[in-house]
Amino acid sequence: MEKVFQGRLFAPVALAAMMMILILSGLQAQTNRVDEIRKVRLNRQKVSVREVLDEIQQQVGVSFSYESSLLDGFPKVTFRANDETLEDCLGRLFVHLPIAYSMTGKIVVLKYKPRQVQVTVSGFVRDKRSAESLIGASVYEVNSRAGTASNNFGFFSLTLPAGKMKIQASYIGYGTQVYDLKELNRDTTLAIDLTPTASLQEVVVTGTSGSKQSVLSTQMGALEINRKTINEMPVMFGEADIIKTLQLTPGVMAGTEGTAGMYVRGGNVDENLFLIDGNPVYQINHIGGLFSAFNGEAISGIDFFKAGFPARYGGRLSSVADVHTREGNMREYHGSATIGLISGNLNLEGPIIKDRTSFNIALRRTWLDVLTAPAIGITNRIIKKDGSKVRGRYAFHDLNLKINHSFNDRSRLYLSVYNGNDVLKGGGSEFSTPDEEDYYKDDTDINLRWGNLMATAGWTYVFNNQLFGKVSGVFTRYHSKLKHLENKVSGDEESEDYYNTFNETSTQTGIMDVGLRTSFDYLPLASHHVRFGGDYLLHRFRPEYNRTASSETNVSDTTNIGKVLADDLFWAHEAGIFAEDDWCLSPAVKLNVGLRISLFNVQSKTYIDWEPRASLRWLIKNNFSFKASYAWMTQYVHLISNSFISLPTDAWMPVTSKLKPLESDQMSAGFYYALNKEYNFSLEGYYKRMNNLLEYRDGQSFAPSYVNWEKKMTTGKGRSYGAEFMVSKETGRLTGWIGYTLSWSDRKFPELNGGERYPARYDNRHKLNIVGVYKLSHKVELSAAWTYASGNHATLSLENYDQAAPPELDLPSDNNYDPGSHDYVTDWGNIDYYDIRNNYQLPAYHRLDLAIKIFRPKKSGRLGIWTVSIYNVYSRMNPFMIYKSERKVPDPDSSWGKSVPAFKQLGIIPVVPSISYTYKF
């Protein structure tokens, strides 16, 4: 009985004990979840770590246990939290401090961190559908907020303390991807594939952390423009155009109406460096500038810099436009075809070997020659009876080809080719008709051809998780040739009065480069991004080649004459090495400091220049920063032009032993603000000094081309300064930007304008751009762009005098110096008097462009797009040029009136409607 009783007594005691253990465990678990239930919300600036912990302790109800000296000596911190868990707050607070924590119930124990092992997470960010690299994608660790951006080949690297990590990757127009890495203790390769979200079915585009990049980065005076933005802009003839898009941004002046020129922060048109996959291109225009040489279908995006230039760029004073072409889809075949009013476009892409080799090819051609041929034919049928015939033809084409091959995850090879050519032919004939007895024929032909040929072969390799390298060989050539032919024939070959003359004039100019480029990205820590490398170019300049040939034949003799008037050829060597570091000194302060050393050798003369670069970012708040930058730039080549518009006959020339390199130093400072991940505001001020600028001496621009070109030029200085404001919206139904520029630009040449300063030709005091794109629905998109700019400057003769007759001319005494004598003025003309250079400002320029896109989805993911655009909606005849002419005024002594000198304005581009259709498959 006793044993039974003891057993019965033990059972309830054991049950009661188990119940108490369960209750205590539940209470302990409930206690352990305090930090998950209670959220932390605080905003403390420049306070001690101890003060932050005290406030967290009050809000969450925990107790911190640590040695009294543990928190001594740490700098004051600025810490913000908005409904975050205790664990997330402590992780961020201690990420840059040597403090570790552990939680037991409501007790949080703090102690010094053991020496931590650093691990590196690296890889590539690519489009999930096409496997194309995403340039500039944001990759960062959520808790520490240490981050980086993918480079031009999609590579990224983050070195962080070992342990638990949460890696987040994002890119504008793509969904955000988050990777939870549990207790990471070794280097890891991460392949990040982002899925596009900006499809037709989505009207509102979700913002990403990329919208704050302008606030967080050290770079200022920079823009990243993707293909989507370029294609949304309303432009002439519906042709998407990089240059026209850049002209809509602050600090970039368009120059002359309708042209693809760029005058950046007071610089000249030849002070802009254009790169296609790292290879310089020298001629960027078609049809005198109405179109640029960049085919929108071949481009993935562009990085544009006008201040704070990174050390990896050099060779120009004012801007860098680094254009990236599309790699091609590694997994599927796609394409598009566009038919416009005066041109067509075809783009094809796809895998050669799936997931291994891809191609992208884009071809654009105008059919102006096809459209004008019937009109010329009809005209010739009409004028043939009068013994006349006209000839004319213009056409251009652009071909872009990109091939990518991936050997493995570390090694990749690519080939990029661009070819663009223009041809312009004109002329006519005068000949005898059947009614005329004497046979004759006069032929005149003008043939102008120009174009670019470029090729880049590159290899990229991931040496380890922290080092990425690229080496490429480059070739580029620009060439133009102008030929003028005249042939006159009269009489029968068997007759005594037979006569045949032939005259030909040929002019050529061009530049050719062959070179090697290397660059490396080294990311030893999350706070450092080091870039270094070098490049070498062998230049061959042909500034002038002029040749004349003529022959004269009659029945008894033939004479042939040929002469080369000019055949200049220059060889030059250009080299450079660079290093720069994007260095995060603290969460608030980030610095980019670099140095470029450049060398140029020509005519046994060697120039060496040290080009320091520095940019500073001070993060005042999470969405508000101040930046400052300095950049010294050197330019060794320049464009010699006889006109105010870009012409194919303009010649690229090197510096010489007499003409020194062009130099500039630019200082910039500004504020950047991001509002609600939706709006970005920027305000920048700048001051730029330029030395050794080139200008024609007075009267030398009209000198014969075979006159030594160095003797035509004189050197001087320039300066420009101003402020630029921009607000942009990147998300929602309505996107776009408003930009305003207030600027001054002038020149000072000892041998020009009496040595006094004078305004630069494109010294446009005010410039305002308003650009908007509105997604009316998933099938209709509207866009508008309005531009206003103060007028350009021109040098006009505001006074003129009658030219005195030579002493040996026997004129009637009553006709000497008689300004009213028509014969006198006609025979001897008058003298124009110019007081100062650029003494007249043209009327202001303004223009409104509109466009509508209608999307028509098809089966199997195919798509049709109708684009209707109107360039210069209210047909403002903006001035192309001002010229001297005459106008009639009443004259009491004559019923015909009299002519007086007058200036007239010429506008060439009225309202231009256009329509195009694009089919994507």
Protein Blocks (a to p, Z undefined) as FASTA:
>chain_A
ZZmmmmmmmmmmmmmmmmmmmmmmmmmmmmmmmmmmpccddddehiafklmmmmmmmmno
pacdddfklmgoiacdddddehiafklmmmmmmmmpccdcddehjaccdddddddddddd
ddddddfklopacehiacddfklopacdddfkopacddddedddddddddehiacddddd
ehiabdcddddddddfbdfklmbdcddfklmmmmmmmbehiacddfklmmmpccehhiac
fklmmmmpghiagbighiacdceehiafklcccdeehiacfbfceehipaccbdfklpgb
dcddfehiafkbghiakbccdddddebjakbccddddddfkbccddddddfbghkbccdd
dddddfklmmmmmmmmmmmmmmmmnopacddddddddddddddddfblmbccdddddddd
ddddedddddddfkbmbdcddddddddddddddddddddddfblmbccdddddddddddd
ddddddddedjfkbmkbccdddddddddddddddddddddddfbfkbccddddddddddd
dfbacddddddddfkbccdddddfbdcddddddddddddddddfbfkbccdddddddddd
eehiacddddddddddddfblmbccdddddddddfbdcddfbfbdcfkbccddddfklcc
dddddddddddddehhlaccdddddddddehiacddehklmgcfklcfklmpccdddddd
ddddddddfedjbgcdddddddddddddfkgghlpacddfklcfbacdddddddfblmbc
cdddddddddddddddfbdcdddddfklccdfklgopaklmklmmmnopadddfbghkbc
cddddddddddddddddeehiacddddddehklopacdfbdcddddddddfkbcnbpadd
ddddddfbdcdddddddddZZ
